[in-house]
Amino acid sequence: MNNFTFSELGEKIQGLSGRVAILTHERADADTVGSSVALSYILSALGTDSIIVSPDGIPLRLMFLSPKTGEVADADTVISVDVPSLSQLGKYAEIKDRILFKIDHHHRSEEYAPGYVDSSCAAAGEIIFDLGEALLNEGIITELPKEYYEAVYTAISSDSGCFKFSNVTPSTHIRAAKILESGIDAAEINRLLFDSKTKEEVAAARLAYSALNLYRDDSIAVITFTIDMQKECGADSRDLGALVDIPRSISGVLAAVVIKESAPGEYRVSLRSNGDLDVSLVAAIYGGGGHIRASGCSINAKTPEDAEREIVSSVISEIEKQGIK
Ligand SMILES: [Mn+2]
């Protein structure tokens, strides 16, 4: 399946007609949602109707973007944004033949549909912003609303960790600077994204600290979060997304892991690297994927302890295989 050039992407976007469903990845984050919302404003400026479809819903904390949601059944055309693999489409994997194209920035992007992939972008939002700029510069559209700039900023700020991750390039900052010129309240967006927690998230963090385990001379930090712990703190899985920042923030840690029990015997694993270790290769062992420094996968194990042992041994062998000091 072929990837197309940026100018071909522009043509494909202009060629869309009828109602377009924009698919996000499951466990939607602010990049997939912000990019989809921003793209829907671009489509609207082109006179094309669109809806946003998330396999398992859009988290409450992202509702400030006011996504116009809907069902795939009500759409004429389907595209995906920030979705690297079919497994990330959840229940919509079965409609893969309806996906006209994808827009993505993951460095291992599965070929489930043709598309435009630029892995030099820290966020899918950077691609969407370039698309908006190209259409504006060519005079194909004349303006985009403030809500567009808020959504595209949200996408870029989120996936770049508020512009502090290693994926940030000079171009990331140049795009962000142009977005700020639109006059949006970026400080408020960043407060909502990074400095605002529900009391359930705080309760979850308290439990997570006490479940922290260190391995391999304190270079691997792991938190296993069981269903019982989720019940104890009243958090649902959408409150647990930031937990991986706890093990990742420990100095000297090469690999940070959060293992969440999603159902008895089923675990969702988030992997982060603080250095040269490519954690997407650990995720790939279990059919997962993502970025070099941020990846995820699902595993099955008899007990939470077994799940932790399994992942730790895979991380250790990947560290050795990749020759990381
Ligand atoms: Mn992304």
Boltz pocket constraint, residues with backbone or C-beta under 6 A from the ligand:
constraints:
  - pocket:
      binder: B
      contacts: [[A, 31], [A, 32], [A, 82], [A, 105], [A, 122], [A, 123], [A, 124], [A, 159]]
      max_distance: 6.0
